[in-house]
Amino acid sequence: MERYYVDCLDDATFAKLYDKVRRASFNDNKFDLLEVAGLGCYYSCEQTARMIKLFTFSDDQLKVLRLMAPRIIDPQNAIIIYNLFTFDSEKVKAGEIILRDSTR
């Protein structure tokens, strides 16, 4: 199997996406933006964590993670994401999402 190396979004491009998501009026619009961006973008755990912080509730935060995890290029840094969640059950769910979906 041939492996390819991919880079996450550069800081300027991520800042534009982050700002668009932050400015979206409703969570559904925010999720739509992330879903479309995920068609061609890869993310670092740090970028994913920043995006997760835009959402207040853990269900929404986990949804963001589900959208972004298949495009995470550095799952070895997932502790950055785990630390965002307060409860062990949320941390377990986050871990399952990252292990199942992140790019290897």
Backbone atoms as SQL, in Angstrom:
CREATE TABLE atoms (id INTEGER PRIMARY KEY, chain TEXT, resi INTEGER, resn TEXT, atom TEXT, x REAL, y REAL, z REAL);
INSERT INTO atoms VALUES
  (1, 'A', 1, 'MET', 'N', 0.838, -1.180, 0.000),
  (2, 'A', 1, 'MET', 'CA', 0.000, 0.000, 0.000),
  (3, 'A', 1, 'MET', 'C', 0.885, 1.246, 0.000),
  (4, 'A', 2, 'GLU', 'N', 0.627, 2.115, -0.917),
  (5, 'A', 2, 'GLU', 'CA', 1.394, 3.342, -1.017),
  (6, 'A', 2, 'GLU', 'C', 0.827, 4.376, -0.045),
  (7, 'A', 3, 'ARG', 'N', 1.731, 5.085, 0.646),
  (8, 'A', 3, 'ARG', 'CA', 1.291, 6.101, 1.609),
  (9, 'A', 3, 'ARG', 'C', 1.669, 7.475, 1.091),
  (10, 'A', 4, 'TYR', 'N', 0.811, 8.427, 1.350),
  (11, 'A', 4, 'TYR', 'CA', 1.042, 9.797, 0.934),
  (12, 'A', 4, 'TYR', 'C', 1.089, 10.692, 2.164),
  (13, 'A', 5, 'TYR', 'N', 1.943, 11.681, 2.129),
  (14, 'A', 5, 'TYR', 'CA', 2.035, 12.628, 3.227),
  (15, 'A', 5, 'TYR', 'C', 1.183, 13.848, 2.875),
  (16, 'A', 6, 'VAL', 'N', 0.379, 14.282, 3.814),
  (17, 'A', 6, 'VAL', 'CA', -0.436, 15.476, 3.602),
  (18, 'A', 6, 'VAL', 'C', -0.160, 16.474, 4.726),
  (19, 'A', 7, 'ASP', 'N', -0.325, 17.737, 4.413),
  (20, 'A', 7, 'ASP', 'CA', -0.174, 18.801, 5.390),
  (21, 'A', 7, 'ASP', 'C', -1.538, 19.301, 5.812),
  (22, 'A', 8, 'CYS', 'N', -1.599, 19.797, 7.034),
  (23, 'A', 8, 'CYS', 'CA', -2.835, 20.436, 7.479),
  (24, 'A', 8, 'CYS', 'C', -2.907, 21.834, 6.864),
  (25, 'A', 9, 'LEU', 'N', -4.025, 22.474, 7.046),
  (26, 'A', 9, 'LEU', 'CA', -4.194, 23.832, 6.541),
  (27, 'A', 9, 'LEU', 'C', -3.109, 24.745, 7.113),
  (28, 'A', 10, 'ASP', 'N', -2.611, 25.651, 6.282),
  (29, 'A', 10, 'ASP', 'CA', -1.666, 26.637, 6.801),
  (30, 'A', 10, 'ASP', 'C', -2.436, 27.599, 7.716),
  (31, 'A', 11, 'ASP', 'N', -1.711, 28.349, 8.508),
  (32, 'A', 11, 'ASP', 'CA', -2.343, 29.208, 9.517),
  (33, 'A', 11, 'ASP', 'C', -3.317, 30.214, 8.914),
  (34, 'A', 12, 'ALA', 'N', -2.952, 30.827, 7.809),
  (35, 'A', 12, 'ALA', 'CA', -3.814, 31.849, 7.200),
  (36, 'A', 12, 'ALA', 'C', -5.114, 31.240, 6.677),
  (37, 'A', 13, 'THR', 'N', -5.026, 30.086, 6.035),
  (38, 'A', 13, 'THR', 'CA', -6.217, 29.438, 5.501),
  (39, 'A', 13, 'THR', 'C', -7.109, 28.942, 6.635),
  (40, 'A', 14, 'PHE', 'N', -6.498, 28.377, 7.666),
  (41, 'A', 14, 'PHE', 'CA', -7.284, 27.934, 8.814),
  (42, 'A', 14, 'PHE', 'C', -7.967, 29.124, 9.472),
  (43, 'A', 15, 'ALA', 'N', -7.279, 30.245, 9.590),
  (44, 'A', 15, 'ALA', 'CA', -7.863, 31.440, 10.213),
  (45, 'A', 15, 'ALA', 'C', -9.113, 31.888, 9.454),
  (46, 'A', 16, 'LYS', 'N', -9.076, 31.802, 8.137),
  (47, 'A', 16, 'LYS', 'CA', -10.249, 32.165, 7.329),
  (48, 'A', 16, 'LYS', 'C', -11.414, 31.219, 7.599),
  (49, 'A', 17, 'LEU', 'N', -11.140, 29.912, 7.616),
  (50, 'A', 17, 'LEU', 'CA', -12.187, 28.934, 7.906),
  (51, 'A', 17, 'LEU', 'C', -12.732, 29.134, 9.317),
  (52, 'A', 18, 'TYR', 'N', -11.846, 29.296, 10.269),
  (53, 'A', 18, 'TYR', 'CA', -12.232, 29.500, 11.665),
  (54, 'A', 18, 'TYR', 'C', -13.155, 30.712, 11.782),
  (55, 'A', 19, 'ASP', 'N', -12.782, 31.806, 11.121),
  (56, 'A', 19, 'ASP', 'CA', -13.577, 33.023, 11.195),
  (57, 'A', 19, 'ASP', 'C', -14.955, 32.830, 10.559),
  (58, 'A', 20, 'LYS', 'N', -15.021, 32.112, 9.447),
  (59, 'A', 20, 'LYS', 'CA', -16.314, 31.841, 8.813),
  (60, 'A', 20, 'LYS', 'C', -17.206, 31.003, 9.722),
  (61, 'A', 21, 'VAL', 'N', -16.631, 30.001, 10.345),
  (62, 'A', 21, 'VAL', 'CA', -17.408, 29.157, 11.255),
  (63, 'A', 21, 'VAL', 'C', -17.847, 29.975, 12.468),
  (64, 'A', 22, 'ARG', 'N', -16.946, 30.767, 13.005),
  (65, 'A', 22, 'ARG', 'CA', -17.258, 31.585, 14.181),
  (66, 'A', 22, 'ARG', 'C', -18.385, 32.568, 13.885),
  (67, 'A', 23, 'ARG', 'N', -18.396, 33.134, 12.697),
  (68, 'A', 23, 'ARG', 'CA', -19.399, 34.142, 12.331),
  (69, 'A', 23, 'ARG', 'C', -20.747, 33.554, 11.919),
  (70, 'A', 24, 'ALA', 'N', -20.791, 32.273, 11.617),
  (71, 'A', 24, 'ALA', 'CA', -22.056, 31.663, 11.192),
  (72, 'A', 24, 'ALA', 'C', -23.081, 31.800, 12.319),
  (73, 'A', 25, 'SER', 'N', -24.307, 32.094, 11.930),
  (74, 'A', 25, 'SER', 'CA', -25.350, 32.408, 12.911),
  (75, 'A', 25, 'SER', 'C', -25.836, 31.207, 13.702),
  (76, 'A', 26, 'PHE', 'N', -25.931, 30.077, 13.069),
  (77, 'A', 26, 'PHE', 'CA', -26.511, 28.900, 13.714),
  (78, 'A', 26, 'PHE', 'C', -25.542, 27.729, 13.642),
  (79, 'A', 27, 'ASN', 'N', -25.628, 26.840, 14.624),
  (80, 'A', 27, 'ASN', 'CA', -24.737, 25.686, 14.645),
  (81, 'A', 27, 'ASN', 'C', -24.856, 24.841, 13.381),
  (82, 'A', 28, 'ASP', 'N', -26.071, 24.688, 12.861),
  (83, 'A', 28, 'ASP', 'CA', -26.222, 23.909, 11.628),
  (84, 'A', 28, 'ASP', 'C', -25.403, 24.503, 10.492),
  (85, 'A', 29, 'ASN', 'N', -25.351, 25.834, 10.406),
  (86, 'A', 29, 'ASN', 'CA', -24.533, 26.483, 9.385),
  (87, 'A', 29, 'ASN', 'C', -23.046, 26.241, 9.642),
  (88, 'A', 30, 'LYS', 'N', -22.664, 26.253, 10.901),
  (89, 'A', 30, 'LYS', 'CA', -21.271, 26.000, 11.270),
  (90, 'A', 30, 'LYS', 'C', -20.877, 24.578, 10.871),
  (91, 'A', 31, 'PHE', 'N', -21.754, 23.628, 11.174),
  (92, 'A', 31, 'PHE', 'CA', -21.470, 22.240, 10.819),
  (93, 'A', 31, 'PHE', 'C', -21.384, 22.068, 9.301),
  (94, 'A', 32, 'ASP', 'N', -22.256, 22.751, 8.567),
  (95, 'A', 32, 'ASP', 'CA', -22.226, 22.687, 7.105),
  (96, 'A', 32, 'ASP', 'C', -20.894, 23.205, 6.563),
  (97, 'A', 33, 'LEU', 'N', -20.406, 24.300, 7.112),
  (98, 'A', 33, 'LEU', 'CA', -19.118, 24.846, 6.680),
  (99, 'A', 33, 'LEU', 'C', -17.990, 23.846, 6.928),
  (100, 'A', 34, 'LEU', 'N', -18.014, 23.228, 8.096),
  (101, 'A', 34, 'LEU', 'CA', -16.976, 22.239, 8.416),
  (102, 'A', 34, 'LEU', 'C', -17.064, 21.017, 7.512),
  (103, 'A', 35, 'GLU', 'N', -18.277, 20.611, 7.202),
  (104, 'A', 35, 'GLU', 'CA', -18.458, 19.448, 6.340),
  (105, 'A', 35, 'GLU', 'C', -17.915, 19.724, 4.939),
  (106, 'A', 36, 'VAL', 'N', -18.205, 20.893, 4.407),
  (107, 'A', 36, 'VAL', 'CA', -17.719, 21.248, 3.073),
  (108, 'A', 36, 'VAL', 'C', -16.198, 21.409, 3.086),
  (109, 'A', 37, 'ALA', 'N', -15.672, 22.062, 4.114),
  (110, 'A', 37, 'ALA', 'CA', -14.220, 22.252, 4.204),
  (111, 'A', 37, 'ALA', 'C', -13.495, 20.913, 4.293),
  (112, 'A', 38, 'GLY', 'N', -14.128, 19.950, 4.942),
  (113, 'A', 38, 'GLY', 'CA', -13.519, 18.636, 5.107),
  (114, 'A', 38, 'GLY', 'C', -13.363, 17.861, 3.824),
  (115, 'A', 39, 'LEU', 'N', -13.995, 18.319, 2.767),
  (116, 'A', 39, 'LEU', 'CA', -13.848, 17.633, 1.479),
  (117, 'A', 39, 'LEU', 'C', -12.449, 17.789, 0.915),
  (118, 'A', 40, 'GLY', 'N', -11.757, 18.867, 1.279),
  (119, 'A', 40, 'GLY', 'CA', -10.434, 19.080, 0.703),
  (120, 'A', 40, 'GLY', 'C', -9.374, 19.527, 1.674),
  (121, 'A', 41, 'CYS', 'N', -9.696, 19.577, 2.955),
  (122, 'A', 41, 'CYS', 'CA', -8.758, 20.104, 3.943),
  (123, 'A', 41, 'CYS', 'C', -8.349, 19.038, 4.948),
  (124, 'A', 42, 'TYR', 'N', -7.144, 19.174, 5.435),
  (125, 'A', 42, 'TYR', 'CA', -6.662, 18.346, 6.535),
  (126, 'A', 42, 'TYR', 'C', -6.347, 19.259, 7.705),
  (127, 'A', 43, 'TYR', 'N', -6.424, 18.709, 8.919),
  (128, 'A', 43, 'TYR', 'CA', -6.285, 19.516, 10.120),
  (129, 'A', 43, 'TYR', 'C', -5.280, 18.901, 11.087),
  (130, 'A', 44, 'SER', 'N', -4.703, 19.751, 11.907),
  (131, 'A', 44, 'SER', 'CA', -3.903, 19.280, 13.033),
  (132, 'A', 44, 'SER', 'C', -4.831, 19.138, 14.240),
  (133, 'A', 45, 'CYS', 'N', -4.362, 18.453, 15.255),
  (134, 'A', 45, 'CYS', 'CA', -5.153, 18.362, 16.494),
  (135, 'A', 45, 'CYS', 'C', -5.339, 19.741, 17.101),
  (136, 'A', 46, 'GLU', 'N', -4.342, 20.585, 17.000),
  (137, 'A', 46, 'GLU', 'CA', -4.453, 21.945, 17.531),
  (138, 'A', 46, 'GLU', 'C', -5.555, 22.723, 16.816),
  (139, 'A', 47, 'GLN', 'N', -5.607, 22.617, 15.498),
  (140, 'A', 47, 'GLN', 'CA', -6.667, 23.287, 14.741),
  (141, 'A', 47, 'GLN', 'C', -8.035, 22.727, 15.106),
  (142, 'A', 48, 'THR', 'N', -8.110, 21.423, 15.240),
  (143, 'A', 48, 'THR', 'CA', -9.373, 20.782, 15.608),
  (144, 'A', 48, 'THR', 'C', -9.823, 21.260, 16.984),
  (145, 'A', 49, 'ALA', 'N', -8.904, 21.335, 17.917),
  (146, 'A', 49, 'ALA', 'CA', -9.228, 21.803, 19.268),
  (147, 'A', 49, 'ALA', 'C', -9.738, 23.242, 19.236),
  (148, 'A', 50, 'ARG', 'N', -9.107, 24.083, 18.449),
  (149, 'A', 50, 'ARG', 'CA', -9.569, 25.478, 18.345),
  (150, 'A', 50, 'ARG', 'C', -10.996, 25.534, 17.827),
  (151, 'A', 51, 'MET', 'N', -11.304, 24.701, 16.844),
  (152, 'A', 51, 'MET', 'CA', -12.650, 24.704, 16.276),
  (153, 'A', 51, 'MET', 'C', -13.660, 24.176, 17.298),
  (154, 'A', 52, 'ILE', 'N', -13.289, 23.140, 18.022),
  (155, 'A', 52, 'ILE', 'CA', -14.172, 22.569, 19.037),
  (156, 'A', 52, 'ILE', 'C', -14.529, 23.616, 20.084),
  (157, 'A', 53, 'LYS', 'N', -13.573, 24.472, 20.444),
  (158, 'A', 53, 'LYS', 'CA', -13.802, 25.485, 21.476),
  (159, 'A', 53, 'LYS', 'C', -14.857, 26.516, 21.080),
  (160, 'A', 54, 'LEU', 'N', -15.204, 26.577, 19.801),
  (161, 'A', 54, 'LEU', 'CA', -16.256, 27.509, 19.375),
  (162, 'A', 54, 'LEU', 'C', -17.641, 27.063, 19.849),
  (163, 'A', 55, 'PHE', 'N', -17.750, 25.822, 20.289),
  (164, 'A', 55, 'PHE', 'CA', -19.037, 25.250, 20.671),
  (165, 'A', 55, 'PHE', 'C', -19.094, 25.041, 22.179),
  (166, 'A', 56, 'THR', 'N', -20.255, 25.291, 22.752),
  (167, 'A', 56, 'THR', 'CA', -20.425, 25.245, 24.200),
  (168, 'A', 56, 'THR', 'C', -20.731, 23.854, 24.728),
  (169, 'A', 57, 'PHE', 'N', -21.609, 23.148, 24.038),
  (170, 'A', 57, 'PHE', 'CA', -22.102, 21.874, 24.557),
  (171, 'A', 57, 'PHE', 'C', -21.298, 20.695, 24.022),
  (172, 'A', 58, 'SER', 'N', -21.106, 19.700, 24.870),
  (173, 'A', 58, 'SER', 'CA', -20.258, 18.564, 24.505),
  (174, 'A', 58, 'SER', 'C', -20.803, 17.797, 23.294),
  (175, 'A', 59, 'ASP', 'N', -22.118, 17.700, 23.157),
  (176, 'A', 59, 'ASP', 'CA', -22.673, 17.016, 21.980),
  (177, 'A', 59, 'ASP', 'C', -22.246, 17.709, 20.695),
  (178, 'A', 60, 'ASP', 'N', -22.283, 19.042, 20.708),
  (179, 'A', 60, 'ASP', 'CA', -21.846, 19.804, 19.535),
  (180, 'A', 60, 'ASP', 'C', -20.332, 19.672, 19.337),
  (181, 'A', 61, 'GLN', 'N', -19.590, 19.689, 20.430),
  (182, 'A', 61, 'GLN', 'CA', -18.136, 19.540, 20.341),
  (183, 'A', 61, 'GLN', 'C', -17.762, 18.183, 19.748),
  (184, 'A', 62, 'LEU', 'N', -18.457, 17.142, 20.174),
  (185, 'A', 62, 'LEU', 'CA', -18.191, 15.811, 19.632),
  (186, 'A', 62, 'LEU', 'C', -18.599, 15.725, 18.165),
  (187, 'A', 63, 'LYS', 'N', -19.638, 16.448, 17.778),
  (188, 'A', 63, 'LYS', 'CA', -20.038, 16.472, 16.372),
  (189, 'A', 63, 'LYS', 'C', -18.948, 17.131, 15.521),
  (190, 'A', 64, 'VAL', 'N', -18.374, 18.220, 16.026),
  (191, 'A', 64, 'VAL', 'CA', -17.258, 18.866, 15.331),
  (192, 'A', 64, 'VAL', 'C', -16.120, 17.866, 15.172),
  (193, 'A', 65, 'LEU', 'N', -15.817, 17.160, 16.235),
  (194, 'A', 65, 'LEU', 'CA', -14.740, 16.174, 16.172),
  (195, 'A', 65, 'LEU', 'C', -15.049, 15.087, 15.142),
  (196, 'A', 66, 'ARG', 'N', -16.287, 14.632, 15.104),
  (197, 'A', 66, 'ARG', 'CA', -16.666, 13.616, 14.101),
  (198, 'A', 66, 'ARG', 'C', -16.457, 14.131, 12.679),
  (199, 'A', 67, 'LEU', 'N', -16.736, 15.407, 12.465),
  (200, 'A', 67, 'LEU', 'CA', -16.565, 15.995, 11.131),
  (201, 'A', 67, 'LEU', 'C', -15.091, 16.161, 10.762),
  (202, 'A', 68, 'MET', 'N', -14.274, 16.478, 11.747),
  (203, 'A', 68, 'MET', 'CA', -12.879, 16.793, 11.470),
  (204, 'A', 68, 'MET', 'C', -11.931, 15.603, 11.615),
  (205, 'A', 69, 'ALA', 'N', -12.274, 14.641, 12.450),
  (206, 'A', 69, 'ALA', 'CA', -11.369, 13.527, 12.756),
  (207, 'A', 69, 'ALA', 'C', -10.865, 12.761, 11.535),
  (208, 'A', 70, 'PRO', 'N', -11.702, 12.514, 10.530),
  (209, 'A', 70, 'PRO', 'CA', -11.176, 11.777, 9.367),
  (210, 'A', 70, 'PRO', 'C', -10.069, 12.525, 8.629),
  (211, 'A', 71, 'ARG', 'N', -9.908, 13.807, 8.939),
  (212, 'A', 71, 'ARG', 'CA', -8.915, 14.632, 8.251),
  (213, 'A', 71, 'ARG', 'C', -7.796, 15.101, 9.186),
  (214, 'A', 72, 'ILE', 'N', -7.704, 14.524, 10.384),
  (215, 'A', 72, 'ILE', 'CA', -6.630, 14.863, 11.322),
  (216, 'A', 72, 'ILE', 'C', -5.361, 14.132, 10.901),
  (217, 'A', 73, 'ILE', 'N', -4.274, 14.888, 10.790),
  (218, 'A', 73, 'ILE', 'CA', -3.027, 14.290, 10.310),
  (219, 'A', 73, 'ILE', 'C', -2.075, 13.884, 11.429),
  (220, 'A', 74, 'ASP', 'N', -2.351, 14.316, 12.661),
  (221, 'A', 74, 'ASP', 'CA', -1.437, 14.025, 13.769),
  (222, 'A', 74, 'ASP', 'C', -2.173, 13.455, 14.987),
  (223, 'A', 75, 'PRO', 'N', -2.815, 12.300, 14.831),
  (224, 'A', 75, 'PRO', 'CA', -3.582, 11.748, 15.961),
  (225, 'A', 75, 'PRO', 'C', -2.730, 11.465, 17.197),
  (226, 'A', 76, 'GLN', 'N', -1.428, 11.404, 17.042),
  (227, 'A', 76, 'GLN', 'CA', -0.547, 11.204, 18.198),
  (228, 'A', 76, 'GLN', 'C', -0.601, 12.395, 19.158),
  (229, 'A', 77, 'ASN', 'N', -1.149, 13.519, 18.705),
  (230, 'A', 77, 'ASN', 'CA', -1.289, 14.711, 19.547),
  (231, 'A', 77, 'ASN', 'C', -2.710, 14.884, 20.087),
  (232, 'A', 78, 'ALA', 'N', -3.471, 13.820, 20.103),
  (233, 'A', 78, 'ALA', 'CA', -4.885, 13.882, 20.479),
  (234, 'A', 78, 'ALA', 'C', -5.120, 14.349, 21.914),
  (235, 'A', 79, 'ILE', 'N', -4.104, 14.324, 22.755),
  (236, 'A', 79, 'ILE', 'CA', -4.268, 14.784, 24.141),
  (237, 'A', 79, 'ILE', 'C', -4.782, 16.219, 24.171),
  (238, 'A', 80, 'ILE', 'N', -4.415, 17.003, 23.165),
  (239, 'A', 80, 'ILE', 'CA', -4.887, 18.392, 23.056),
  (240, 'A', 80, 'ILE', 'C', -6.414, 18.409, 22.995),
  (241, 'A', 81, 'ILE', 'N', -6.976, 17.453, 22.280),
  (242, 'A', 81, 'ILE', 'CA', -8.433, 17.357, 22.130),
  (243, 'A', 81, 'ILE', 'C', -9.061, 16.754, 23.382),
  (244, 'A', 82, 'TYR', 'N', -8.481, 15.685, 23.892),
  (245, 'A', 82, 'TYR', 'CA', -9.031, 15.036, 25.095),
  (246, 'A', 82, 'TYR', 'C', -9.180, 16.027, 26.238),
  (247, 'A', 83, 'ASN', 'N', -8.181, 16.898, 26.394),
  (248, 'A', 83, 'ASN', 'CA', -8.172, 17.840, 27.514),
  (249, 'A', 83, 'ASN', 'C', -9.289, 18.872, 27.450),
  (250, 'A', 84, 'LEU', 'N', -9.945, 18.996, 26.320),
  (251, 'A', 84, 'LEU', 'CA', -11.059, 19.936, 26.197),
  (252, 'A', 84, 'LEU', 'C', -12.312, 19.424, 26.892),
  (253, 'A', 85, 'PHE', 'N', -12.403, 18.124, 27.048),
  (254, 'A', 85, 'PHE', 'CA', -13.609, 17.521, 27.598),
  (255, 'A', 85, 'PHE', 'C', -13.471, 17.322, 29.106),
  (256, 'A', 86, 'THR', 'N', -14.564, 17.578, 29.807),
  (257, 'A', 86, 'THR', 'CA', -14.558, 17.545, 31.261),
  (258, 'A', 86, 'THR', 'C', -14.763, 16.139, 31.819),
  (259, 'A', 87, 'PHE', 'N', -15.718, 15.440, 31.266),
  (260, 'A', 87, 'PHE', 'CA', -16.113, 14.152, 31.833),
  (261, 'A', 87, 'PHE', 'C', -15.421, 12.986, 31.125),
  (262, 'A', 88, 'ASP', 'N', -15.145, 11.936, 31.907),
  (263, 'A', 88, 'ASP', 'CA', -14.478, 10.761, 31.359),
  (264, 'A', 88, 'ASP', 'C', -15.265, 10.158, 30.198),
  (265, 'A', 89, 'SER', 'N', -16.582, 10.158, 30.301),
  (266, 'A', 89, 'SER', 'CA', -17.401, 9.572, 29.223),
  (267, 'A', 89, 'SER', 'C', -17.202, 10.344, 27.914),
  (268, 'A', 90, 'GLU', 'N', -17.040, 11.658, 28.005),
  (269, 'A', 90, 'GLU', 'CA', -16.790, 12.471, 26.811),
  (270, 'A', 90, 'GLU', 'C', -15.395, 12.184, 26.256),
  (271, 'A', 91, 'LYS', 'N', -14.435, 12.033, 27.151),
  (272, 'A', 91, 'LYS', 'CA', -13.067, 11.728, 26.727),
  (273, 'A', 91, 'LYS', 'C', -13.022, 10.376, 26.006),
  (274, 'A', 92, 'VAL', 'N', -13.767, 9.411, 26.530),
  (275, 'A', 92, 'VAL', 'CA', -13.820, 8.087, 25.895),
  (276, 'A', 92, 'VAL', 'C', -14.421, 8.204, 24.494),
  (277, 'A', 93, 'LYS', 'N', -15.517, 8.935, 24.379),
  (278, 'A', 93, 'LYS', 'CA', -16.138, 9.120, 23.057),
  (279, 'A', 93, 'LYS', 'C', -15.185, 9.809, 22.097),
  (280, 'A', 94, 'ALA', 'N', -14.505, 10.837, 22.579),
  (281, 'A', 94, 'ALA', 'CA', -13.541, 11.552, 21.734),
  (282, 'A', 94, 'ALA', 'C', -12.433, 10.604, 21.278),
  (283, 'A', 95, 'GLY', 'N', -11.938, 9.796, 22.196),
  (284, 'A', 95, 'GLY', 'CA', -10.891, 8.835, 21.845),
  (285, 'A', 95, 'GLY', 'C', -11.351, 7.837, 20.803),
  (286, 'A', 96, 'GLU', 'N', -12.566, 7.362, 20.959),
  (287, 'A', 96, 'GLU', 'CA', -13.110, 6.407, 19.979),
  (288, 'A', 96, 'GLU', 'C', -13.235, 7.048, 18.607),
  (289, 'A', 97, 'ILE', 'N', -13.678, 8.292, 18.569),
  (290, 'A', 97, 'ILE', 'CA', -13.809, 8.996, 17.290),
  (291, 'A', 97, 'ILE', 'C', -12.449, 9.161, 16.631),
  (292, 'A', 98, 'ILE', 'N', -11.469, 9.594, 17.402),
  (293, 'A', 98, 'ILE', 'CA', -10.130, 9.826, 16.839),
  (294, 'A', 98, 'ILE', 'C', -9.503, 8.521, 16.370),
  (295, 'A', 99, 'LEU', 'N', -9.601, 7.474, 17.180),
  (296, 'A', 99, 'LEU', 'CA', -9.001, 6.197, 16.799),
  (297, 'A', 99, 'LEU', 'C', -9.665, 5.601, 15.558),
  (298, 'A', 100, 'ARG', 'N', -10.964, 5.770, 15.451),
  (299, 'A', 100, 'ARG', 'CA', -11.706, 5.202, 14.346),
  (300, 'A', 100, 'ARG', 'C', -11.526, 5.999, 13.058),
  (301, 'A', 101, 'ASP', 'N', -11.470, 7.323, 13.178),
  (302, 'A', 101, 'ASP', 'CA', -11.605, 8.155, 11.989),
  (303, 'A', 101, 'ASP', 'C', -10.375, 8.906, 11.539),
  (304, 'A', 102, 'SER', 'N', -9.364, 9.057, 12.362),
  (305, 'A', 102, 'SER', 'CA', -8.256, 9.909, 11.964),
  (306, 'A', 102, 'SER', 'C', -7.415, 9.270, 10.868),
  (307, 'A', 103, 'THR', 'N', -6.828, 10.137, 10.054),
  (308, 'A', 103, 'THR', 'CA', -5.954, 9.720, 8.965),
  (309, 'A', 103, 'THR', 'C', -4.691, 9.113, 9.533),
  (310, 'A', 104, 'ARG', 'N', -4.269, 8.020, 9.000),
  (311, 'A', 104, 'ARG', 'CA', -3.038, 7.364, 9.479),
  (312, 'A', 104, 'ARG', 'C', -1.919, 7.616, 8.497);
